[in-house]
Amino acid sequence: MSDRHFAFWPEHAPRHLYVPETNLYFNVEVSAARFPKKPFFIFYDTPFTFSQFKQETETLAAYLEQVCGVKKGDRVLLYTQNSPQFMIGYYAILRANAVVVPVNPMNLTGELKHYVSDADAKVAITTQELYPRLKPLLQPGGDEHTLEHVIVGTYSDYLREKTTLALPDFVAAPRVPIADKGVTLWVDALAKGLKPGPLTTGPDDLCVMPYTSGTTGHPKGCMHTHRTAMYNTVSGGVWGQTNQGTVSMAVLPLFHVTGMQGNMNAVIYGGSTVVLLPRWDRDAAAECIQRYRVTGLGLITAMVVDFVSNPKLDSYDLSSLRKIGGGGAAMPKAVADILENKLGLKYGEGYGMSETLAATHMNPPDRSKKQCLGIPAFDVDARVVDPTTFQELPPGETGEIIVSGPQVMLGYWKNPDATRDSFIELDGKRFLRTGDLGQTDEEGYFFFVDRLKRMINASGFKVWPAEVEALLYQHPAIQEACIIAAKDAKRGETVKAFIVLKPGFKGQVTEDEIVKWGHDNMAAYKSPRIVEFVDALPKSGTGKVQWRELQERENAKTAT
């Protein structure tokens, strides 16, 4: 490991980070004891204090334990948009000594089936607009691949103050009764007023299990303990010098590790405040910055582009903003320049994965570089190595980025083969193979170059082609499918499908029909936006589809 980057280490930051050796829920108890009347989150002008948060998480945890039968180590699905229900549900699951399985609210029934089955989950927490997608999987007394209990919340239940902010329809919608067997409405679960049992989880018990996909098709659960989760809960605040006066905004999805850690877990740990928006709205965001003196924003590239292009931007008082940053996709230099010119702020980029529960690399606040992953953060050993020999490469040479650190997951849930393939041992340390190709410069900063694995980055969402292909094969007309990335002016990359139709379907099915079917059967961010019918897919001598050949053809076409 090179130590060149220490020359640019933030002056305020220690080299080694000590973090609490407790479970994550203990942070709720500490902040509720210290700041009982302080708002933890503000939801469309309704504040919710740390003491209220502690009370509702305990009450819901008791319901999970005593009515739903949740036991220590059980996996519970959390399937909501950014909302009070996500935050309360997350920590109620932890208070019940169970494991959070956060699920993208864009996922549909076919995708949810895998999470329920693979995680062996019998209980889910959701909200009323998403419940219809879970309903087919709720079969009390059914087999091991179905749910026994679902708790269903309503966003408008937390609109306790009048607001002048524009409310999305799904937030304003009134509560609807649901009489299905196995369903409990959120308000009814809280109304029971139950008291939970003892909190018994320790730092090395499982805490949260975000799912990530890969080359094999099905999403895999990343096993994180309270210890691995605690590390990045603490590290970002120390690096960025946040404090109790910090006000952040949760517009990045909370199911994703960046939003989860930066806009929820770190806020609870630090006793600060977060403004909660379920969906990106540039005017609502600007109004909230002005109204609540927001100091920091986590935004992906597409949000920054939309934010700075708002013709009304100059009418808002955004002077409280001190930093804007994010990750998931490189920030184009032109957009970073506009941001700096309009707001006087440099965009701070970082790098991390579901497997590391957010950042392993961050740009030093006072010496950031554009389109740069940053330098290895606290206690992280990161290297660029030859993907075959694992020999460390000098600055300027491209190789695979590998990372070793206290935030790296234990492995993939019920998937020892994938775990074995994803880790190597060097110099007595266990390194995660990221599958990303990068290089370092002479100062020890890391830069992304390409991907070793197949992956599409659509507006910061990672799309794994093998998973999309597996879903497409469920269409009765599709004989073969190959997914690649196509350039997209707004999303950066989008999903393109090359499809061979079965005999008898040629001329009977259109590209648009395949696009619509994909949209109806998988999350919108991963469904193909472009479909091209072909007579055959290029294959190797062993019959393997040569996806890279199709990708190179597409790249050449957009380059001309």
C-alpha positions in Angstrom: 0.0 0.0 0.0 1.3 3.4 -0.9 1.1 6.2 1.6 1.5 9.1 -0.9 -2.0 10.3 -0.2 -1.2 11.0 3.5 0.5 14.2 2.3 -3.0 15.5 1.5 -4.8 14.1 4.5 -7.3 16.6 6.0 -5.5 18.4 8.9 -8.5 18.0 11.3 -8.8 14.2 10.7 -7.0 11.5 12.7 -5.2 8.8 10.8 -7.0 6.0 12.7 -10.7 6.2 13.6 -12.1 4.8 16.8 -15.8 3.9 16.5 -18.2 2.7 19.2 -18.2 -1.0 19.7 -22.0 -1.1 20.2 -25.0 -2.0 18.1 -26.3 0.7 15.8 -29.5 1.2 17.8 -27.5 2.5 20.8 -27.0 5.7 18.7 -30.8 6.3 18.9 -30.7 5.9 22.7 -27.7 8.3 23.0 -29.2 11.1 20.8 -32.7 10.8 22.4 -31.1 11.2 25.8 -28.9 14.1 24.8 -31.4 16.0 22.5 -34.9 14.8 23.3 -36.6 17.9 21.9 -34.4 18.4 18.9 -35.8 17.5 15.4 -34.2 14.4 14.0 -36.0 14.8 10.7 -38.4 17.3 9.1 -41.0 15.9 6.8 -42.8 18.6 4.7 -42.6 21.1 7.6 -43.5 18.5 10.3 -40.6 18.1 12.8 -40.0 14.7 14.5 -37.8 14.8 17.6 -35.2 12.2 18.7 -37.4 11.3 21.7 -40.4 10.7 19.4 -38.2 8.6 17.1 -37.0 6.4 20.0 -40.5 5.9 21.3 -42.0 4.9 17.9 -39.1 2.6 17.0 -39.5 0.8 20.4 -43.2 0.4 20.0 -42.9 -0.9 16.4 -40.1 -3.2 17.5 -42.3 -4.7 20.2 -45.0 -5.4 17.6 -42.5 -7.1 15.4 -41.4 -9.3 18.3 -44.7 -10.1 20.0 -47.2 -10.2 17.1 -45.1 -10.9 14.0 -42.8 -13.4 15.8 -39.5 -11.7 14.7 -36.6 -13.2 16.6 -32.9 -12.2 16.8 -31.2 -12.5 13.5 -34.4 -12.7 11.4 -34.3 -10.8 8.2 -37.1 -8.2 7.7 -37.8 -6.5 4.4 -38.0 -2.7 4.4 -39.7 -1.6 1.2 -40.7 2.1 1.2 -39.7 5.4 -0.4 -37.7 8.0 1.6 -40.1 8.6 4.5 -40.6 8.5 8.2 -41.7 4.9 7.8 -38.3 4.0 6.3 -36.3 5.5 9.1 -38.6 4.3 11.9 -38.9 0.9 10.3 -35.2 0.5 9.9 -34.4 1.2 13.5 -37.5 -0.8 14.8 -36.1 -3.8 13.0 -32.7 -3.2 14.7 -34.4 -2.7 18.1 -36.1 -6.1 17.6 -32.5 -7.5 17.3 -33.3 -8.4 13.6 -31.6 -7.6 10.3 -32.8 -4.9 7.9 -33.1 -5.9 4.2 -33.6 -2.6 2.4 -35.3 -2.9 -1.0 -35.5 -0.5 -3.9 -39.1 0.8 -4.0 -38.9 0.7 -7.8 -38.8 -3.2 -7.7 -41.9 -5.1 -8.9 -43.4 -8.3 -7.7 -41.2 -10.6 -9.7 -38.1 -9.0 -8.3 -39.4 -8.9 -4.8 -40.0 -12.6 -4.9 -36.3 -13.2 -4.9 -35.6 -11.0 -1.9 -38.3 -12.7 0.1 -37.1 -16.2 -0.8 -33.4 -15.6 -0.7 -33.4 -13.7 2.6 -35.8 -16.2 4.2 -37.9 -13.2 5.2 -41.3 -13.8 6.8 -42.1 -10.1 7.6 -42.1 -6.9 5.6 -42.6 -3.2 6.3 -44.0 -1.3 3.4 -46.4 1.6 2.5 -49.8 1.6 0.9 -48.8 2.6 -2.7 -46.3 -0.2 -2.8 -48.3 -2.9 -1.0 -50.0 -4.2 -4.1 -46.6 -5.4 -5.4 -46.0 -7.3 -2.1 -49.5 -8.7 -1.8 -49.0 -11.8 -4.1 -46.1 -12.8 -1.8 -48.2 -12.5 1.4 -49.5 -16.0 2.1 -49.9 -16.7 5.9 -49.3 -20.3 6.5 -47.7 -20.7 3.1 -44.3 -22.1 2.1 -40.8 -20.9 3.1 -40.8 -18.5 0.1 -43.8 -16.3 1.2 -44.5 -13.7 3.8 -46.5 -14.2 7.0 -46.9 -10.5 8.1 -46.8 -7.1 6.3 -47.0 -3.8 8.2 -48.4 -1.1 5.8 -47.8 2.6 6.5 -49.3 5.8 5.0 -47.0 8.8 4.4 -49.8 11.4 5.1 -50.0 10.1 8.7 -46.8 12.1 9.4 -48.1 15.3 7.8 -48.9 16.8 11.2 -48.3 20.4 10.3 -49.6 22.5 7.4 -47.1 22.9 4.6 -46.7 25.2 1.7 -44.5 22.7 -0.1 -45.8 20.9 -3.1 -46.9 17.5 -2.0 -46.6 14.5 -4.4 -49.9 12.7 -4.7 -48.5 9.5 -3.1 -47.5 11.5 0.0 -50.8 13.4 0.3 -52.9 10.3 -0.2 -55.2 9.5 2.8 -54.9 6.2 4.6 -56.9 3.4 3.0 -58.2 0.4 4.9 -56.7 -3.0 4.1 -58.4 -6.1 5.4 -56.1 -8.8 3.9 -55.1 -11.6 6.3 -51.6 -11.0 7.6 -51.7 -7.2 7.1 -51.5 -4.7 9.9 -51.8 -1.0 9.3 -48.8 1.0 10.7 -51.0 3.2 13.0 -52.7 0.1 14.4 -49.3 -1.5 15.2 -48.3 1.7 17.1 -51.6 2.0 18.8 -51.0 -1.3 20.6 -48.4 0.5 22.8 -46.3 -2.6 23.3 -42.9 -2.6 25.1 -40.0 -4.4 23.4 -37.8 -7.1 25.0 -34.1 -6.5 25.8 -31.7 -5.2 23.2 -29.2 -8.0 22.8 -27.3 -7.5 19.6 -23.6 -6.9 19.7 -21.1 -5.3 17.2 -20.5 -8.6 15.4 -24.2 -9.6 14.9 -25.7 -9.0 11.5 -27.3 -5.5 11.1 -28.3 -4.7 7.5 -28.2 -6.7 4.3 -28.4 -4.5 1.1 -28.7 -6.5 -2.0 -26.4 -6.1 -5.0 -26.4 -7.9 -8.3 -23.5 -9.1 -10.4 -22.5 -11.3 -13.4 -24.6 -14.3 -12.2 -28.0 -12.6 -12.5 -29.7 -12.8 -9.1 -29.1 -10.1 -6.5 -26.9 -11.1 -3.6 -27.2 -10.0 0.0 -24.2 -8.2 1.4 -23.8 -9.2 5.1 -23.0 -6.2 7.2 -22.6 -6.4 11.0 -23.2 -3.5 13.4 -19.4 -3.1 13.5 -19.1 -2.7 9.7 -22.1 -0.5 9.5 -20.9 1.7 12.4 -17.7 2.5 10.7 -19.1 4.6 7.8 -21.8 5.9 10.1 -19.0 7.7 11.9 -16.3 8.2 9.3 -18.2 10.6 6.9 -19.0 13.0 9.7 -15.4 13.1 10.9 -14.1 13.6 7.4 -16.6 16.3 6.5 -16.5 18.0 9.9 -20.2 17.7 10.5 -21.6 18.6 13.9 -24.9 19.1 15.8 -25.6 22.2 13.9 -25.4 20.4 10.5 -28.7 20.3 8.5 -28.7 17.8 5.7 -31.3 16.7 3.1 -32.3 13.2 2.3 -33.1 13.1 -1.4 -30.8 10.3 -2.3 -32.7 7.0 -1.8 -32.3 5.7 1.7 -32.4 2.0 0.6 -29.1 2.8 -1.1 -26.0 2.8 1.1 -25.0 6.4 0.3 -28.3 7.9 1.5 -28.7 5.3 4.2 -25.4 6.2 5.8 -25.0 9.9 5.1 -28.6 11.0 5.5 -29.9 8.7 8.3 -27.4 6.7 10.3 -24.8 9.5 10.5 -27.5 12.0 11.4 -28.6 9.9 14.3 -25.1 9.3 15.5 -24.2 13.0 15.3 -27.4 14.4 16.7 -27.9 16.6 13.7 -31.1 17.2 11.6 -32.2 16.0 8.2 -34.9 17.4 5.9 -36.7 14.4 4.3 -37.9 14.4 0.7 -39.3 11.2 -0.8 -38.6 12.2 -4.3 -36.3 14.7 -6.1 -38.0 18.0 -6.8 -35.6 20.9 -7.5 -37.9 23.6 -6.3 -38.9 21.8 -3.1 -35.2 21.1 -2.5 -34.3 24.8 -3.0 -37.2 26.0 -0.8 -36.2 23.6 2.0 -32.5 24.7 1.8 -33.8 28.3 2.3 -36.3 27.5 4.9 -34.2 25.2 7.1 -30.7 26.6 6.4 -29.5 23.3 5.0 -25.8 23.1 5.1 -25.0 20.0 3.1 -26.5 18.1 0.1 -25.8 14.6 -1.2 -26.8 14.6 -4.9 -26.0 12.4 -7.9 -25.0 14.0 -11.2 -28.5 14.0 -12.7 -29.8 15.9 -9.7 -27.0 18.5 -9.8 -27.7 19.1 -13.5 -31.4 19.6 -12.8 -30.7 21.8 -9.8 -28.3 24.2 -11.4 -30.4 24.5 -14.6 -33.5 25.7 -12.6 -34.3 29.2 -14.0 -35.6 30.2 -10.6 -32.5 29.2 -8.7 -31.4 32.8 -8.1 -34.6 33.6 -6.3 -33.8 31.3 -3.4 -31.4 32.1 -0.6 -28.9 29.2 -0.7 -26.2 30.9 1.3 -26.4 28.3 4.1 -25.0 25.6 1.8 -21.4 24.6 2.7 -20.9 21.4 0.6 -22.5 19.3 -2.1 -21.1 15.8 -2.9 -22.0 12.3 -3.8 -20.9 9.3 -5.8 -22.2 6.5 -8.0 -21.1 8.2 -11.2 -18.3 10.6 -12.1 -19.4 14.3 -12.1 -18.7 15.7 -15.6 -16.3 18.6 -15.5 -18.6 21.0 -17.2 -21.4 20.4 -14.6 -18.9 20.7 -11.8 -17.8 24.1 -13.2 -21.4 25.4 -13.5 -22.0 24.3 -9.8 -18.8 26.1 -8.7 -19.7 29.3 -10.7 -23.3 29.4 -9.6 -23.0 28.4 -5.9 -19.3 28.8 -5.2 -19.1 25.1 -4.2 -16.9 22.3 -5.3 -18.6 19.0 -5.8 -17.0 16.4 -3.5 -16.8 13.0 -5.0 -16.3 9.7 -3.2 -16.3 6.0 -4.0 -17.9 3.0 -2.3 -20.2 0.0 -2.8 -23.0 -2.0 -1.2 -20.2 -4.4 -0.1 -18.6 -1.6 1.9 -21.8 0.2 3.0 -20.7 3.5 1.4 -17.4 5.2 1.1 -13.9 3.6 1.1 -12.5 6.7 -0.7 -13.2 10.4 -0.3 -11.8 13.6 -1.6 -10.1 15.7 1.0 -12.5 18.7 1.6 -9.8 21.3 1.1 -8.0 19.5 -1.8 -10.5 17.7 -4.0 -9.9 16.7 -7.6 -12.6 16.6 -10.3 -13.7 13.3 -11.7 -11.7 11.6 -9.0 -12.7 8.9 -6.5 -10.5 10.5 -3.8 -8.0 8.9 -1.5 -8.5 5.9 0.8 -10.4 6.9 3.9 -9.7 6.0 7.5 -8.0 2.6 8.0 -8.6 1.6 4.3 -5.9 -0.2 2.4 -6.7 0.3 -1.3 -4.6 -0.8 -4.2 -4.6 -1.0 -8.0 -3.5 -4.4 -9.0 -3.1 -6.6 -12.0 -6.4 -8.5 -12.2 -4.6 -11.8 -12.9 -1.5 -11.7 -10.7 -2.7 -9.2 -8.1 0.6 -7.5 -8.3 0.3 -3.8 -7.3 0.7 -1.4 -10.2 2.5 1.9 -10.2 0.8 5.3 -10.8 -0.7 5.8 -14.2 -1.2 2.1 -14.9 -4.7 0.6 -15.1 -5.7 -2.3 -13.0 -8.5 -3.6 -10.6 -9.2 -1.6 -7.5 -9.1 -3.8 -4.4 -10.0 -2.6 -0.8 -9.4 -3.9 2.7 -11.0 -2.0 5.6 -13.2 -2.2 8.7 -16.4 -1.4 6.6 -16.1 -4.3 4.2 -18.9 -6.9 4.4 -18.5 -10.4 5.8 -19.6 -11.9 2.5 -22.7 -12.7 0.5 -25.7 -14.2 2.2 -26.0 -18.0 1.5 -23.5 -17.7 -1.4 -20.1 -19.0 -0.4 -19.0 -19.4 -4.0 -19.6 -15.7 -4.8 -17.9 -14.7 -1.5 -14.8 -16.8 -2.3 -14.6 -15.3 -5.8 -14.9 -11.8 -4.5 -12.0 -11.9 -1.9 -8.3 -12.4 -2.1 -5.6 -12.4 0.6 -2.5 -10.2 0.3 0.1 -9.4 2.9 -2.1 -11.1 5.5 -5.1 -8.9 4.7 -8.5 -9.8 3.2 -9.2 -7.7 0.2 -12.5 -7.2 -1.7 -12.2 -7.3 -5.4 -14.4 -4.3 -6.5 -14.6 -5.3 -10.2 -13.7 -1.7 -11.1 -10.7 -0.8 -13.1 -8.8 2.3 -12.0 -5.5 3.9 -11.6 -3.7 6.2 -9.1 -1.8 9.4 -9.8 1.6 10.4 -8.3 -0.2 11.9 -5.3 -2.1 8.7 -4.4 -5.5 9.8 -5.6 -7.7 7.1 -7.3 -9.4 7.5 -10.6 -12.1 5.3 -12.2 -11.3 4.0 -15.7 -13.7 1.2 -16.6 -15.4 -1.9 -15.3 -14.0 -5.3 -15.1 -17.5 -6.7 -14.6 -20.5 -6.0 -16.8 -22.4 -3.1 -15.3 -24.5 -0.2 -16.5 -24.6 3.0 -14.6 -28.0 4.7 -15.3 -28.3 8.0 -13.3 -26.2 6.5 -10.5 -28.3 3.3 -10.3 -26.2 0.1 -11.0 -27.8 -2.2 -13.6 -26.4 -5.7 -13.9 -27.1 -7.0 -17.4 -27.3 -10.7 -16.4 -30.2 -9.9 -14.1 -32.1 -8.0 -16.8 -31.4 -10.8 -19.3 -32.8 -13.4 -16.8 -36.0 -11.3 -16.4 -36.4 -10.9 -20.2 -36.2 -14.6 -20.8 -39.6 -14.8 -19.0 -41.2 -13.2 -22.1 -42.8 -15.9 -24.2 -41.4 -14.4 -27.5 -37.8 -14.0 -26.5 -35.4 -16.8 -27.5 -32.1 -14.9 -26.6 -31.3 -11.6 -25.1 -28.1 -9.6 -24.5 -28.0 -6.3 -22.5 -25.4 -3.6 -23.0 -25.0 0.1 -22.1 -26.1 2.8 -24.6 -25.1 6.5 -24.2 -27.8 8.7 -22.9 -27.6 12.5 -22.6 -29.6 12.7 -19.4 -28.9 9.4 -17.6 -25.3 9.0 -18.7 -26.0 5.4 -19.7 -29.2 3.6 -20.4 -30.1 0.0 -21.0 -30.2 -1.5 -24.5 -31.4 -5.0 -25.4 -30.4 -7.1 -28.4 -33.1 -9.7 -28.8 -33.5 -12.8 -30.9 -37.2 -13.7 -31.2 -38.5 -17.3 -31.2 -39.6 -18.7 -34.6 -43.2 -17.7 -35.2 -42.9 -14.4 -33.3 -41.0 -12.5 -35.9 -43.2 -9.7 -37.2 -45.7 -10.4 -34.5 -43.9 -8.5 -31.7 -42.6 -5.0 -31.9 -39.6 -3.4 -30.1 -42.0 -1.0 -28.3 -44.0 -4.0 -27.0 -40.8 -5.4 -25.5 -39.9 -2.1 -23.9 -43.4 -1.9 -22.4 -43.2 -5.4 -21.1 -39.9 -4.7 -19.5 -41.3 -1.6 -17.8 -44.2 -3.6 -16.5 -42.1 -6.4 -15.1 -39.0 -4.8 -13.7 -37.9 -1.7 -12.0 -38.0 1.3 -14.4 -34.3 2.1 -14.0 -33.2 -1.3 -15.2 -35.8 -2.0 -17.9 -34.5 -1.6 -21.5 -35.2 1.8 -23.0 -33.9 0.6 -26.4 -34.6 -2.7 -28.1 -33.0 -4.0 -31.3 -34.1 -7.2 -32.9 -31.3 -9.3 -34.4 -31.2 -12.7 -36.2 -28.4 -14.0 -34.0 -26.1 -12.9 -31.2 -22.3 -13.1 -31.7 -20.9 -16.1 -29.8 -17.6 -17.7 -28.9 -16.5 -21.1 -30.0 -18.0 -22.5 -26.7 -21.3 -20.8 -27.4 -20.9 -17.9 -24.9 -22.6 -14.7 -26.0 -19.9 -12.1 -26.9 -21.5 -9.1 -25.1 -18.3 -7.1 -25.3 -18.4 -7.2 -29.1 -21.9 -5.7 -29.1 -20.8 -3.1 -26.6 -17.8 -2.1 -28.7 -20.1 -1.8 -31.8 -22.4 0.5 -29.8 -19.6 2.6 -28.5 -18.2 3.0 -32.0 -21.6 4.0 -33.3 -22.0 6.8 -30.7 -18.4 8.0 -31.2 -19.0 8.7 -34.9 
